[in-house]
Amino acid sequence: MNKRKRSQRISKAFRFLLLVIILLFSTAVGIFHQYDLGWAAPNVDAFCPFGTIESAFTFIFSGIMIQKIAISSFVLFFAVIILALIFRRAFCGHLCAFGAMQELFSKLGKKLFKHSFQIPSVIDRSARFLKYIILLVFVLWTIIAGELVMRPYDPWAAYHHLSSPEIFTGFLIGFIILIVSLLGSFLFDRFFCKYLCPMGAFLGLLYPIGLFKVKRNEDSCIHCMACDKVCPVNIKIEVNKSVDSLECINCNLCVNACPVENTLYVAGPRKVKASPNFIIFFSILIFAIVIGTATAAGGFEWKMPSITETTEQISLFNPDYIRGTDTFKAVSETSGVSKHMLMQRFKLTEEEYNKAIREKAHKAGFETEDVRDYIREQMERME
């Protein structure tokens, strides 16, 4: 094996390993959030950069900040934007946990069928616009509603609630979309990314202003079409001088598949080249610096704060900050609503009063939002 092939193989393996690690970490966050295992992990919204888009537009047009969106999601979004301005959609190609899951299912599909399928081009071209429509609909809907309306439809949020009774109440549609996306990826490669992902749609709109992109040397190209065969979003690379498609997720699998040196490469201003390995390390570095700085400044949410901690931090009780992980006892003590009233309204035993809200909610068929509404109502009466 020559040096070039060895470098390509290492680059592909490292990229896939990075995606798997991110997927495993995200999965662990979901498990720790659902169960009391020693780490009060924040919910999936704290690690979702798309929620920032919804919240930002809502704040700009209505002055409302969506309560479920944590500062940490703004931090991640900032890192995603920095990366997008340099290496376009490298977040999608190297760091997206849901993208990693789709690739795993795609690999399983290829093992079984020996190849991946393609949706007929006339359907494919039209279907790709769907994610832009989804982006517009949810941004406008969120602005009007003033809340995170996408959550019940979010397959990634559904994935993090697979072990929760909420999966068939609050996340049923998201669960169906999750199943469709994974089955689709089993057959067609990155199904959700190509047709349904609003975050991908947003980054696609930013694609034209990114500095680096894949380019092709026509003189040395042998037209083997190895690049086209490995592209997970089915871009025709072999016939273009550069990859200008908004669909490109900048995974650089095409660059690592090209058998001829300096034929497919990533280049930016003044013909500066960046190797696939450099882009992977740079992506990690950007996120490490941004997240590390935010963590040191206390602006990244690694732990779900209790209602007691939040009330102490802002010196004010706000029902919107009540979490399913909070106990009824903590809610009573911080809100001033009596223990007796809470126990009577939600039919609590003494043991349930001292346990997390979601434990009783899952059994009794109500939501944490019902507790927020009740506390808000009682506080208004006390004023």
NORQUIMO-V269381 format. One record per residue. N is the residue number from 0. D_LAST is the distance of its C-alpha to the last C-alpha in whole Angstrom. Layout:
<<N:D_LAST> <N:D_LAST>>
This chain:
<<0:77> <1:77> <2:74> <3:73> <4:72> <5:71> <6:68> <7:67> <8:67> <9:65> <10:63> <11:62> <12:61> <13:59> <14:57> <15:57> <16:56> <17:53> <18:52> <19:52> <20:50> <21:47> <22:47> <23:47> <24:45> <25:42> <26:43> <27:42> <28:39> <29:38> <30:40> <31:38> <32:34> <33:35> <34:36> <35:36> <36:39> <37:38> <38:37> <39:33> <40:34> <41:32> <42:32> <43:35> <44:32> <45:33> <46:36> <47:37> <48:38> <49:37> <50:33> <51:34> <52:36> <53:33> <54:30> <55:32> <56:33> <57:29> <58:28> <59:31> <60:30> <61:27> <62:25> <63:24> <64:24> <65:25> <66:23> <67:26> <68:28> <69:29> <70:31> <71:34> <72:34> <73:34> <74:37> <75:39> <76:39> <77:40> <78:43> <79:44> <80:44> <81:46> <82:49> <83:49> <84:50> <85:53> <86:54> <87:52> <88:51> <89:52> <90:48> <91:49> <92:53> <93:52> <94:48> <95:47> <96:46> <97:46> <98:49> <99:51> <100:50> <101:52> <102:55> <103:55> <104:55> <105:58> <106:60> <107:60> <108:61> <109:64> <110:65> <111:65> <112:66> <113:68> <114:66> <115:63> <116:63> <117:62> <118:60> <119:63> <120:62> <121:62> <122:59> <123:58> <124:58> <125:55> <126:53> <127:52> <128:51> <129:48> <130:46> <131:46> <132:44> <133:42> <134:41> <135:40> <136:38> <137:36> <138:35> <139:35> <140:33> <141:30> <142:30> <143:29> <144:27> <145:25> <146:26> <147:29> <148:30> <149:34> <150:33> <151:34> <152:37> <153:38> <154:41> <155:40> <156:37> <157:38> <158:41> <159:38> <160:37> <161:40> <162:40> <163:36> <164:36> <165:34> <166:37> <167:38> <168:34> <169:32> <170:36> <171:38> <172:39> <173:39> <174:41> <175:44> <176:44> <177:45> <178:48> <179:49> <180:49> <181:51> <182:53> <183:54> <184:54> <185:57> <186:59> <187:58> <188:57> <189:53> <190:52> <191:49> <192:49> <193:52> <194:50> <195:46> <196:45> <197:42> <198:42> <199:46> <200:46> <201:44> <202:46> <203:49> <204:48> <205:48> <206:52> <207:54> <208:53> <209:53> <210:56> <211:58> <212:59> <213:62> <214:66> <215:69> <216:73> <217:75> <218:78> <219:77> <220:75> <221:78> <222:75> <223:75> <224:71> <225:70> <226:67> <227:66> <228:67> <229:64> <230:61> <231:58> <232:57> <233:61> <234:61> <235:65> <236:66> <237:70> <238:70> <239:68> <240:68> <241:65> <242:62> <243:60> <244:58> <245:54> <246:54> <247:56> <248:54> <249:56> <250:57> <251:60> <252:62> <253:64> <254:65> <255:66> <256:68> <257:70> <258:74> <259:75> <260:74> <261:72> <262:72> <263:68> <264:66> <265:63> <266:63> <267:61> <268:62> <269:66> <270:67> <271:65> <272:65> <273:62> <274:63> <275:61> <276:61> <277:60> <278:57> <279:56> <280:56> <281:54> <282:51> <283:51> <284:51> <285:48> <286:46> <287:46> <288:46> <289:43> <290:41> <291:43> <292:41> <293:38> <294:38> <295:39> <296:36> <297:34> <298:33> <299:34> <300:33> <301:35> <302:33> <303:29> <304:27> <305:24> <306:21> <307:21> <308:23> <309:22> <310:18> <311:21> <312:23> <313:20> <314:18> <315:15> <316:14> <317:14> <318:15> <319:18> <320:20> <321:20> <322:23> <323:26> <324:27> <325:24> <326:24> <327:21> <328:21> <329:20> <330:18> <331:16> <332:17> <333:15> <334:12> <335:11> <336:12> <337:15> <338:18> <339:19> <340:17> <341:18> <342:22> <343:21> <344:20> <345:23> <346:25> <347:26> <348:28> <349:28> <350:30> <351:28> <352:25> <353:27> <354:28> <355:27> <356:25> <357:28> <358:30> <359:28> <360:28> <361:31> <362:32> <363:30> <364:30> <365:26> <366:25> <367:23> <368:21> <369:20> <370:19> <371:17> <372:16> <373:15> <374:12> <375:11> <376:10> <377:9> <378:6> <379:5> <380:6> <381:4> <382:0>>
